[in-house]
């Protein structure tokens, strides 16, 4: 830390010892910098704020409202285009004296750097123009900035509000021409499709349609076979039930005793089997055992085995007839589906080229039809929009801040630049004095001498200044202070001039 303070003290002594050099450098840098600042032309900025109203209730109800953000983006991007900037140059003082195309392009390129169109919100954007020409006065630059913004607003009204209807009519005309071309192509494609379908009716709709028919026939055949298997199983079941059911019941008169119980058990067993229960079902097994026991009891009782027709048997025979008819119908349906499926498979295998042609014709026709319908919808939407915009424009542009003549320059910030030059000049002077001190082989302190030569310093001799020398030194200090004050005073004068000039402009 002591070494740091020694170095700092040595540096300050070196600068102070060469203070006149530092002051001279500071004066030179400040004078050059202030002259350069004075040559920078003032730039005056004028701006206007435009509000875009995209809330058109009628257009929304009709379903023709456009995207407001996209419209604002389009306006913001095209307003400062080269075409519009050329109109601004030729309509203002920027185009005075320009007779060649190269000069005009240069003026357009320069104006493009000075004009900005920025979005502040979703439906609010700002137009700004910053003008500062050396060959024009401050007042002329301020008026020119206002004129540039005003011309851009005029272009906005002409091209995006008044010219909206013209643009719609042009777009409708283009769509009509495209529709006529698409209609002729669609009619030709439809004729090709009809001729092909007349020659290959099975391939109507393309090979995709044939494949779907094959898949559908396969699925139907699979369902019919499943239903047939179920019907055959049901028929076999009812046949088994009939074989185990007696045709008659015992007794020709009213049954009593074991005979009545046997008749009731047989009827119950027939009902269980009629419901589709198999012989392995617990209820069927129990009822069958009961029938067997009652049969033995009836035989032991010596009752007549003959009897009347069994109603359960007649019911089972009727059910069997219905199920037999269902099986036969499903078999006929299966045969028809198998024949149809075989025909479809033969068509698919025997005509691969025709199937590919059917695909192509169907695909081309669908694409042309969709394009035609889309163009037709776009044309009708534009027609409706044009009718609506005859009474109320879909997008309304409102200028909420008119461009005005700026009263003060937007840039440069001369007070800040003047102060920056002063600080830079003082810093340059100090740096120059310190650099000269480093070039001289002298030592400001005994400690630095000792560290440099790594030898002990026995002592230091103080400088004794006489009264006359002290008087001369005081005179030089006064002169140095006056020179420093003059430098600061020059800065204050220049700052006052800048403030007064801006106030006179305002």
C-alpha positions in Angstrom: 0.0 0.0 0.0 2.9 2.4 0.8 4.4 1.7 -2.6 1.0 2.6 -4.2 0.9 5.9 -2.4 4.5 6.6 -3.3 3.7 6.0 -7.0 0.6 8.2 -6.8 2.5 11.0 -5.1 5.3 10.6 -7.7 2.8 10.7 -10.5 1.0 13.8 -9.1 4.4 15.5 -8.7 5.4 14.7 -12.2 2.1 16.1 -13.6 2.3 19.2 -11.4 5.9 19.8 -12.4 4.8 19.8 -16.0 1.5 21.6 -15.5 2.1 24.1 -18.3 2.6 21.3 -20.7 -0.6 19.6 -19.5 -2.5 22.9 -19.8 -1.3 23.5 -23.3 -2.3 20.0 -24.4 -5.7 20.5 -22.7 -6.3 23.9 -24.6 -5.3 22.3 -27.9 -7.6 19.3 -27.5 -10.5 21.4 -26.3 -10.2 23.9 -29.1 -10.1 21.2 -31.7 -13.0 19.3 -30.1 -15.2 22.4 -29.7 -14.6 23.3 -33.4 -15.6 19.8 -34.4 -18.8 20.0 -32.3 -19.7 23.4 -33.8 -19.5 21.8 -37.3 -22.0 19.1 -36.5 -25.3 20.2 -38.0 -28.4 20.3 -35.9 -30.9 17.5 -36.6 -34.6 18.4 -36.2 -37.2 15.7 -35.7 -40.8 15.8 -36.5 -43.3 13.0 -35.8 -46.9 12.0 -36.3 -48.9 9.3 -34.6 -51.5 7.3 -36.5 -54.3 5.1 -35.1 -55.7 2.2 -37.1 -59.2 1.3 -36.3 -59.7 -2.4 -37.1 -62.9 -2.9 -35.2 -65.4 -3.1 -38.1 -68.5 -4.8 -36.7 -70.2 -5.1 -40.0 -67.3 -6.8 -41.7 -67.0 -9.2 -38.8 -70.7 -10.2 -39.0 -70.3 -10.8 -42.7 -67.2 -12.9 -42.1 -64.8 -10.8 -44.2 -62.8 -9.0 -41.6 -59.1 -9.3 -42.3 -56.3 -9.6 -39.8 -55.8 -6.2 -38.3 -52.2 -6.9 -37.2 -51.2 -8.1 -40.6 -52.7 -5.0 -42.2 -50.8 -2.7 -39.8 -47.6 -4.6 -40.4 -48.1 -4.3 -44.2 -48.7 -0.5 -43.9 -45.7 -0.1 -41.6 -43.4 -2.0 -43.9 -44.5 -0.5 -47.2 -45.0 3.1 -46.1 -41.2 3.7 -46.1 -40.6 1.8 -49.3 -38.3 3.2 -52.0 -41.4 4.1 -54.2 -43.0 6.2 -51.5 -39.7 7.8 -50.4 -39.2 8.8 -54.1 -42.5 10.7 -53.9 -41.4 12.4 -50.7 -38.0 13.5 -52.2 -39.6 14.9 -55.4 -42.3 16.7 -53.5 -40.1 18.5 -50.9 -36.9 20.5 -50.9 -34.9 17.3 -50.8 -35.3 17.0 -54.5 -34.2 20.5 -55.4 -31.4 20.5 -58.0 -31.6 16.7 -58.6 -31.7 15.9 -62.3 -30.0 12.5 -62.5 -31.3 9.2 -61.5 -28.1 8.4 -59.5 -28.5 11.5 -57.4 -32.2 10.7 -56.8 -31.3 7.2 -55.6 -28.7 8.6 -53.3 -31.2 11.0 -51.8 -33.7 8.2 -51.4 -31.1 6.0 -49.6 -30.2 8.9 -47.3 -33.8 9.6 -46.5 -34.5 5.9 -45.8 -32.0 6.2 -42.9 -33.8 9.2 -41.5 -37.4 8.0 -41.7 -38.8 5.5 -39.2 -42.2 3.9 -38.9 -42.5 2.1 -35.6 -45.4 0.4 -33.8 -46.2 1.6 -30.3 -49.2 -0.7 -29.7 -51.2 -3.3 -31.7 -53.1 -0.6 -33.7 -50.9 2.5 -33.1 -47.8 3.4 -35.0 -45.5 6.5 -35.2 -43.9 8.2 -38.2 -40.7 10.0 -37.5 -38.4 12.0 -39.7 -35.0 13.4 -38.6 -33.6 16.0 -41.0 -30.2 17.9 -40.6 -28.6 19.2 -43.8 -25.5 21.3 -43.7 -26.6 23.5 -46.6 -29.8 24.5 -44.8 -30.4 26.7 -41.8 -31.9 25.4 -38.6 -35.3 26.8 -39.4 -35.3 25.3 -42.9 -34.3 21.9 -41.5 -37.1 22.0 -39.0 -39.7 22.9 -41.6 -38.3 20.2 -43.9 -38.7 17.6 -41.2 -42.4 18.5 -40.8 -42.9 18.4 -44.6 -41.4 15.0 -44.9 -43.8 13.5 -42.3 -46.8 15.3 -43.8 -46.0 13.9 -47.2 -45.9 10.4 -45.8 -49.3 11.0 -44.2 -50.7 12.1 -47.6 -49.3 9.0 -49.2 -50.9 6.9 -46.5 -54.3 8.4 -47.2 -54.0 8.1 -51.0 -52.7 4.6 -51.2 -54.2 2.8 -48.2 -57.6 4.5 -47.8 -58.7 6.0 -51.1 -57.0 3.3 -53.1 -58.5 0.4 -51.2 -61.4 0.1 -53.6 -59.2 0.1 -56.6 -57.0 -2.7 -55.1 -60.1 -4.8 -54.4 -61.4 -4.4 -58.0 -58.0 -5.4 -59.4 -57.9 -8.5 -57.2 -61.4 -9.5 -58.2 -60.4 -9.2 -61.9 -57.4 -11.4 -61.3 -59.5 -14.0 -59.5 -62.1 -14.0 -62.4 -59.3 -14.8 -64.9 -58.0 -17.6 -62.7 -61.5 -19.0 -62.2 -62.1 -19.1 -65.9 -58.9 -21.1 -66.4 -59.6 -23.5 -63.5 -63.2 -24.0 -64.7 -62.0 -25.2 -68.1 -59.5 -27.5 -66.5 -62.1 -28.9 -64.1 -64.6 -29.6 -67.0 -61.9 -31.5 -68.9 -61.0 -33.5 -65.9 -64.7 -34.3 -65.2 -65.2 -35.6 -68.8 -62.1 -37.8 -68.5 -63.4 -39.2 -65.2 -66.9 -39.9 -66.7 -65.5 -41.7 -69.7 -63.2 -43.8 -67.6 -66.0 -44.8 -65.2 -68.2 -45.8 -68.1 -65.5 -48.1 -69.3 -64.5 -49.5 -65.8 -67.6 -49.2 -63.5 -65.9 -51.2 -60.8 -63.1 -48.7 -60.6 -65.4 -45.7 -60.2 -63.7 -43.4 -57.7 -60.2 -44.8 -58.2 -58.3 -47.8 -56.9 -58.7 -46.4 -53.4 -62.5 -46.8 -53.8 -62.0 -50.4 -55.1 -59.8 -51.2 -52.1 -62.4 -49.8 -49.8 -65.0 -52.0 -51.5 -62.8 -55.0 -51.1 -62.3 -54.2 -47.4 -66.0 -53.7 -46.9 -66.9 -57.0 -48.7 -64.3 -58.8 -46.5 -65.7 -57.3 -43.3 -69.3 -58.2 -44.3 -68.3 -61.8 -45.2 -66.6 -62.1 -41.9 -69.7 -60.9 -40.1 -72.0 -63.2 -42.0 -69.7 -66.2 -41.3 -69.7 -65.4 -37.6 -73.5 -65.1 -37.6 -73.8 -68.4 -39.6 -71.6 -70.2 -37.1 -73.8 -68.9 -34.2 -77.0 -69.9 -36.1 -75.7 -73.4 -36.8 -74.7 -73.8 -33.2 -78.1 -72.7 -32.1 -79.7 -75.2 -34.5 -77.6 -78.0 -33.3 -78.6 -77.1 -29.7 -82.3 -77.1 -30.4 -82.0 -80.4 -32.3 -80.4 -82.0 -29.3 -83.2 -80.7 -27.1 -85.8 -82.1 -29.5 -84.2 -85.5 -29.4 -84.4 -85.6 -25.6 -88.0 -84.4 -25.4 -90.9 -86.9 -25.6 -93.5 -86.2 -28.3 -96.4 -87.1 -26.0 -97.2 -86.9 -22.3 -98.6 -89.8 -20.3 -102.4 -90.1 -19.8 -105.2 -89.1 -21.9 -107.3 -87.6 -19.1 -106.5 -85.1 -16.5 -103.2 -86.2 -15.0 -103.0 -86.7 -11.2 -100.4 -88.1 -8.8 -97.0 -89.1 -10.2 -98.3 -88.7 -13.7 -99.1 -85.0 -13.1 -95.7 -84.4 -11.5 -94.0 -86.1 -14.4 -95.9 -83.9 -16.9 -94.9 -80.8 -15.0 -91.2 -81.9 -14.8 -91.1 -82.6 -18.5 -92.6 -79.2 -19.3 -90.1 -77.5 -17.0 -87.2 -79.4 -18.7 -88.4 -78.4 -22.1 -88.6 -74.7 -21.1 -85.1 -74.8 -19.7 -83.7 -76.3 -23.0 -85.8 -73.9 -25.0 -84.0 -71.0 -23.3 -80.7 -72.4 -24.7 -79.4 -74.1 -21.5 -77.1 -77.1 -22.2 -77.3 -80.5 -20.6 -74.4 -79.5 -18.3 -76.3 -76.7 -16.7 -77.1 -77.4 -13.0 -80.9 -76.7 -13.5 -81.1 -78.9 -16.5 -79.3 -81.7 -14.7 -81.5 -81.5 -11.6 -84.7 -81.4 -13.7 -83.6 -84.3 -15.8 -83.0 -86.4 -12.7 -86.4 -85.5 -11.4 -88.0 -86.5 -14.7 -86.2 -89.9 -14.5 -87.4 -90.5 -11.0 -91.0 -89.6 -11.8 -90.9 -91.8 -14.9 -89.9 -94.8 -12.8 -92.6 -94.0 -10.2 -95.2 -93.7 -12.9 -94.1 -97.0 -14.4 -94.2 -98.6 -11.0 -97.7 -97.3 -10.4 -98.8 -99.0 -13.6 -100.2 -95.9 -15.2 -100.7 -95.8 -19.0 -97.6 -94.7 -20.8 -99.5 -93.4 -23.8 -100.8 -89.9 -23.8 -101.5 -86.7 -25.5 -99.0 -84.7 -27.7 -96.4 -82.9 -25.7 -96.8 -79.1 -26.2 -93.1 -78.5 -25.3 -92.0 -80.8 -28.2 -94.2 -78.9 -30.6 -92.7 -75.6 -29.4 -89.2 -76.9 -29.9 -90.0 -78.1 -33.4 -91.3 -74.6 -34.3 -88.1 -73.0 -32.9 -86.0 -75.5 -34.9 -87.8 -74.5 -38.1 -87.1 -70.8 -37.5 -83.5 -71.4 -36.8 -83.2 -73.7 -39.9 -84.6 -70.9 -42.1 -82.1 -68.4 -40.5 -79.2 -70.8 -41.3 -80.3 -71.2 -44.9 -80.7 -67.4 -45.3 -77.2 -66.8 -43.9 -75.7 -69.4 -46.2 -77.3 -67.8 -49.2 -75.9 -64.4 -48.0 -72.5 -65.9 -47.6 -72.5 -67.3 -51.1 -73.5 -64.0 -52.6 -70.7 -62.1 -50.6 -68.1 -64.7 -51.6 -69.1 -64.2 -55.3 -68.9 -60.4 -55.0 -65.6 -60.6 -53.1 -64.1 -62.9 -55.8 -65.2 -60.5 -58.5 -63.6 -57.5 -56.7 -60.4 -59.3 -56.2 -60.3 -60.4 -59.8 -60.8 -56.7 -60.9 -58.1 -55.5 -58.6 -55.6 -58.2 -59.8 -56.4 -58.2 -63.5 -56.4 -54.4 -64.1 -53.4 -52.8 -62.3 -52.8 -50.2 -65.0 -56.5 -49.3 -65.0 -56.4 -48.9 -61.2 -53.4 -46.6 -61.4 -55.2 -44.5 -64.1 -58.3 -44.4 -61.9 -56.2 -43.1 -59.0 -54.6 -40.4 -61.1 -57.9 -39.2 -62.6 -59.6 -39.1 -59.3 -56.8 -37.3 -57.6 -56.5 -34.7 -60.4 -60.2 -34.1 -60.3 -60.3 -33.6 -56.5 -57.3 -31.1 -56.6 -58.9 -29.0 -59.3 -62.2 -29.0 -57.6 -60.8 -27.9 -54.3 -58.8 -25.1 -56.0 -61.8 -23.9 -57.9 -64.0 -23.8 -54.8 -61.3 -21.9 -52.9 -60.9 -19.3 -55.6 -64.7 -18.9 -55.8 -64.9 -18.3 -52.0 -62.1 -15.7 -52.2 -63.8 -13.8 -55.0 -67.2 -13.7 -53.3 -65.5 -12.5 -50.1 -63.7 -9.7 -52.0 -66.9 -8.7 -53.7 -68.7 -8.5 -50.3 -65.9 -6.5 -48.8 -65.9 -4.1 -51.7 -69.6 -3.5 -51.2 -69.1 -2.9 -47.5 -66.2 -0.6 -48.0 -68.3 1.6 -50.3 -70.1 2.7 -47.2 -67.6 2.1 -44.5 -63.9 1.3 -44.9 -62.8 -1.8 -43.1 -59.7 -0.1 -41.8 -59.9 3.6 -40.7 -56.7 5.6 -40.3 -56.9 8.4 -37.7 -54.0 10.9 -37.3 -54.0 11.5 -33.5 -50.9 13.7 -33.6 -50.3 16.0 -36.6 -46.7 16.7 -37.6 -45.4 20.0 -36.3 -42.3 22.2 -36.9 -39.8 21.2 -34.1 -38.6 24.1 -32.0 -35.4 22.5 -30.7 -32.9 20.1 -32.3 -33.3 16.5 -31.4 -29.5 15.9 -31.8 -26.7 16.4 -31.2 -26.7 17.1 -27.5 -24.2 20.0 -27.7 -24.0 20.8 -24.0 -23.1 17.2 -23.3 -20.6 17.1 -26.2 -19.0 20.4 -25.0 -18.6 19.0 -21.5 -17.2 15.8 -22.9 -14.6 17.7 -24.9 -13.5 19.6 -21.8 -13.1 16.4 -19.8 -11.3 14.8 -22.6 -8.9 17.8 -23.0 -8.1 17.8 -19.3 -7.5 14.1 -19.3 -5.3 14.4 -22.4 -3.2 17.1 -20.7 -2.7 15.1 -17.6 -1.8 12.0 -19.6 0.7 13.9 -21.7 2.4 15.4 -18.6 2.6 12.0 -16.9 4.0 10.4 -20.1 6.8 13.0 -20.3 7.6 12.4 -16.7 8.0 8.7 -17.3 10.4 9.5 -20.2 12.7 11.6 -18.0 15.3 9.7 -15.8 14.4 11.5 -12.6 13.1 10.3 -9.3 10.4 12.1 -7.3 11.1 10.4 -4.0 14.1 8.8 -2.3 12.2 5.6 -1.9 11.8 5.3 -5.6 15.5 5.9 -6.2 16.3 3.2 -3.6 13.9 0.7 -5.1 15.3 1.3 -8.6 19.0 0.8 -7.9 18.6 -1.5 -4.9 21.0 0.6 -3.0 20.5 2.4 0.3 19.9 6.1 0.1 21.8 7.9 2.9 19.7 11.1 2.7 17.9 13.7 0.7 18.8 17.4 0.4 15.8 19.8 0.7 15.3 22.5 -1.9 15.7 26.0 -0.3 13.8 28.6 -2.2 14.5 32.3 -1.8 12.0 35.0 -1.3 12.4 36.2 -4.9 12.0 32.7 -6.2 8.9 32.3 -4.1 7.4 35.5 -5.5 8.1 34.3 -9.0 6.5 31.0 -8.3 3.4 32.7 -6.9 3.2 34.8 -10.0 3.4 31.7 -12.2 0.7 30.0 -10.1 -1.6 33.0 -10.7 -0.9 32.8 -14.4 -1.6 29.1 -14.4 -4.9 29.6 -12.5 -5.9 32.3 -14.9 -5.2 30.0 -17.9 -7.2 27.2 -16.3 -10.0 29.7 -15.6 -9.9 30.9 -19.2 -10.4 27.3 -20.4 -13.4 26.8 -18.1 -14.7 30.2 -19.1 -14.5 29.3 -22.7 -16.6 26.2 -22.0 -19.2 28.4 -20.1 -19.3 30.9 -23.0 -19.9 28.2 -25.6 -22.5 26.6 -23.4 -24.3 29.9 -23.0 -24.2 30.5 -26.8 -25.8 27.1 -27.4 -28.5 27.7 -24.8 -29.3 31.2 -26.3 -29.4 29.9 -29.9 -31.8 27.1 -28.9 -34.0 29.6 -27.1 -34.0 32.0 -30.1 -35.1 29.0 -32.3 -37.9 28.2 -29.9 
